[in-house]
Amino acid sequence: MISQTEYLKVLRPLLPEAAFQPNTNKLFILIINFLILGMGWTIARSLDRWSIEWLWLYLPLSLVMGNSVIICLFAAHDSMHGSTIGRPHWRYLFGFLALSLLWMPPTLWKAVHNHKHHTQTNAIGDPDRMYLVGQNNTWGKWIQNLFVPSAQVNWALLILGMATSWVVHTFRHLSSVLLFNHDRVEYVPAPVVVSPRKRQIIAIESLGICAVHAGILIYLKLNILAILLGYVLPMSIGYAGVMFYIYTNHFLCQMTDINDPLINSVSLKMPEIFNLLHFNFSYHTEHHLFPSINSDYYPLVQELLQAHYPKSYNLIPVDEAWRLLMATPRHYRDEIVLTDRHNLESVICPCAIESKAKIESNL
């Protein structure tokens, strides 16, 4: 394995300085998607006056709004890494507004994602990794068993899980920090501990997020039809899209003690329309190498990885990545072996197999 620092020594001089400048265009894209959501909610206010046979006409708008929720997360994600907005106060404001749609306090996001996930990717301390089979059978682990894509999952529960797992992910870490804030919490894969000051800020941000969602529901006149089609359905679509990316980012990879993004992360071959809409989020290995880079330059980083590290770079077609998720269990027995919740199966992580095959084919 090679540490992230070693990759940077080779690749950083090969990238232009423009790649490390904030890309404010994403701010305008974020604002456009705020407007799309606002338009959708405004139309939903009148759904109680629509004839029932015409309600299906709102469904395409729900899908577009769901995509806007995905864009809000990815725009906030890039912004919180510093690649969109240079000024911290503006970065925080837009990060809060975007992340509030996903119930994620920005201070908690930075603690979980920036400070822990990116520095300990797929390591024992990564709060976003899969559970170890030897971890206690808590409610968090039970939910993973029931709803996360795997060879054992029930399709009906998988669909429900795709729509709700993001909320579960946020609630796990939020409750862990606000209620306990110590490293002995067992219902998260790996607990995150923050300072008392940040804990207070997270609590205040959580109240603000509740106010945002309450405001949306009040704007929808608390009408059940408007809430279902204009709020629940778009949010569920957005959360499912986000989780699709998250599951394929790392869940096919082995655990690593050394933070080697080429071993512990996956990049996807996606239809170009999705790369355009979602800020090249499918270039996930590239992101873990250069978290603060302008994502427009991820394809250039990919070219460099294919030229310099073809044996270990994980680039998988999106349909193949999903197939592998659905054909393998979702618990780590050890760093390289996956197993089911009963510890009966024994499957080597698919990307570990891919890496070995690449090495052997080049001998």
N, C-alpha and C positions, 0 to 999 in steps of 0.2 A: 504494500500500500504506500501511497504518497500523500503527504499532508497538503492541505489547501495552499499553504505558504509556498511550497516547492513548485506547484503549478503556476502560481502567480509570478514567480521569478522568471519563468520561461515565457508565459503568455502576455503579461502586462506590457512589455516593450513592443509587442507586435500590434497593439491596439492604438488607434488614434486618440488624441486628447479629447476630441469632441465626444467620444463615447462616455466620458465621465462628467459631462456637463448636464445640469438639470434640463429635462425636456418638458417645458411648460405647456406644450400642446395637449398633454394628457389631462391637464387641469380643465381645459375647455371641453374635452370629451366627457369628463366627469360631470361638468355642469349640464351638458346636453342630456346626459342620462338622468340627472336629477329632474330635468324638465320633462323627460319622457314619463318618469314615475308620477310626477305631479299631474300631467295630462291624463294618465291612466286613472288616477284616483279621482280626478274631477269628473271624468266620464262615468266612473263607477257610482258616483253619487246619485245618478239618475237611473240606475239599473232597475230599481223597484217600479219604474214606470214602463219598462220594456215588456213586450209580450213574451211569454215564456219560449215560444218557438224561435225567437230571434236572439236569445241570450248567447247562443253559440258564437255569434259574431264578435263577442268580446274575447273569446278564447285566444285568437292570435295576438291580441294586445296583451293578454296575460303572459304569453310566451315572450313577447318583446320586453315586457317589464321584468320578467324573470332574468333575461339576459342582462338587463340594466343592473340588477342586483349583483350579478357576477362581475360586471365591469366595475361597480362601486368597490367591491372587495379588492380586485386586482389593481385598480387605480390607487386605493388607499395603501395597499401592500407596497407598491413601488414608491409612493410618496413617503411612507414611514421609513423606507430605506434611504431616502434622500435623493432619489433619482428624478423627482418631478418638480418639487418646490424647494427653493433654496432657503427661504425665510422660515425659521422654526415655528413662529406663531401661526402663519398661514398654513403651514404643513399640518399643524395640530388641528386647526379648525376644520379643514377639509377632511382630514383623517377621521376626526370625530363624527362628522356628518355621514361620511360613507360607511364607516364601521358600525355606526349605530343601527343601520339597516340589518346588520348581522349580529346584533346584540353583543358586540365585542368592544369593551372599553379600550381606547388606544394605548393607555399606559399598560394594561394587561397584555395587549398584543405585542408591545415591544418587549415585555419581560418574557413571554412565552416563545414568541417567534424569533425576534431579532437576537435576543441575548442567550437563549437556551437552544432552540431548535437549530439555529445556524452555526452555533459553535460546537454542538454535540450531536450532529445529525446521525440518527439511527444508532446512537450510543446508548448506554444504560441510563444516562441522564436526560435523554431527549423526551420532552413531554408529549411529542407527537408520534412517537413510535408505537408499534403494536405491543400488546401485553406479552410478558413472558408466561409460559404455561405454568411455571412454578409460583407466580404471584397469587396472592389470596383471591378467592372468588368473590369479589366485591360487585356492587351493582354496575360499576363502570365496565368491568370485564364481562359481566353478563350481557350488557347491551351490545358490546362488540361481538360476542358469540352469536347474538340473535340477528343483528341487522347489517353487519359489515360484509361485503362481497367475499365469498369463500366457496370451497367445494361443498360445504355443509349447509349453506344458508338456504332458507326457504324464499322462493321468489316473491311472494306477497310481502313478507317481512323485509326483504331487500328493498322493494319499492318504497315502503314506509320509512325504512332506514335512510335511504338516499335523501328523502325530503326532510328528515329530522336530525340526522347525525351531526350536522354542523351546530345545531342548538345544544345538543348533548355535549359536544366537544367544548363549547364555550362555557356551559353551565358547570362542567366538571372543574375546569381551571378557576372559574370565577368563585365558585363556592369554596374550593380548596384554599384560595388566597384570603377571601373575606372571612371565612368561618374558622380557619385553622392557621394557615400561613406557617407551616413547619414542614420539615422533610420526612415526616412519618405518615403522611396521608397516603392511604393504600388504594383508593378508588381511581386515582389517575395513574397512567403508565409511569410517570416520573413527576414528582411534585415540584412546583415552582414557589420559591420564597422571595418576597419583596420587602423592602424597608417599610417601617411604619408610615412614613410620609407617603410613599407610593400606594400603600394599602388604602389610606384615606382618600387619595385622588381617585383610585379605582372605584371606591364606594360612591363618591360624588358623581363620577362619570356614569356609573350604572343607573343612578337615579335620573340623570339627564337622558339616558337612552330610553328608560321607561317612559319619560315624558314625551319623547319623540314618537314612540309607538302609540301612546295614548292619544297624542295629537292627530295621528293618522286615522285612528279608529273613530275619533270624534268627527273629523273632517268627513269621514264616510257615513256620518249620521248614525253610527252604531247599527246600521242596517245589515242584517245577516247575509243577504245576497251580495251586497257590495263588499262586505268583509271577505266572504268566501272567494269571489272571483277577482276582486281588486287588491286583496291583501294576502290571504292565505295561499292561494294558488300561485301568484307570482313569487312570493317568498319561497315557497316549496320548490318551485322550478329553479330559482337562483341557488338555493342551498344545495340542491341535487347536483347542479353543474359544478359548483365549487368542490363538493365532495368527490366528484368524479376525478377531478384533477388531483386532489390530495391523495386519494387512494393509489393512483398510478404513479405519483411522485416518488414514493419510497417503499411501499408495501411489498414490492417484489424483490427488494434488496436485502442483503445480509446486514447484520449489525457490525459496526466497526469501532474499534478503540481509537484509531487515528481518523481524523475527519477528512476522509478522502471522497470528495464529491463524485468522482467517476465510479466509485464502488457503491456508495450509499444513496445515489440518486439516479433517476431515470428521466431522459428526455423522450418526448413522443413525436412521431411523425403524424402530424395532424393536417386536415384540409386547411389550405391557406386562409380561408375565410375566418376560421376560428383563431388563428394566430393574429390576424388583423383586428378582430373584435376584442381579443383578450390579452393584448399587449405581449404576445409571444410567451405566454406563461408555460406553454408546452416545452419550451427550452429550459427545463428546470435544472439540469446539471450546470448549464451555463450561468443560471442565476445564483446557484450556490457557490460557484467560483467567484463571481463578481456581483454581490448583492446590490451594490449601489450604481451599477452601470445602467445607462440608458438602454432599455430593453430592445430598442430598434437595432442594436448592435449584437444581439444574441446570435443571429445567423452567422455573423463573422466569427464569433467565438466558437461556434459549432464547426466551422470550416477548419479552424486552427486545431481543435481537439481531434477531428478526424485525420488531420495531417500528422499530428505529433503523438497522439495516444489512441490509435485505432483499436488496440487490443482490449483496453479496459473501459472504453466509453460505451455507455448503455443508451442506444438509440433504437426505440421499438415502435413499430406501427401501433396506432392507438387501439385498433381492434384486437391485435395480438396481446397487448397489455391487459385489456379487459378479459380476454379469454384466459390468460394466465392467472389473473386474480380469481376468476370463478372456478379454476381447476386446482387451486392449492389451499391449504389450511391457513389460519390467520394468527397463530401464536408462535413465538420463538421458543424452541427447546434450547437452543444455544445460538451462537453467533450466525451460523450458516444453515441450520435445520429448522424447518417449519413443521408444526404439528397441530392437531386439533385440540379442543378443550379437554378431551379425555387423555391426551398424550399417547394416542394409539398409532397415529400416522407418523411417517418420517419422510419429509420431502425437502430436498436441498433447494434453497432460494433460487427461483428461476434466473435471476440476473447473475448469480454466482455460476450457474451452468453456462449461461451465455458467455460470460467472461472466459471460462475454461475452454469452451469451444473455439472462441476467437484465438486464444493462445495456441491451441493445438493445430488449428488450421493454418497458422503462420509458421509452424516449425518446418 
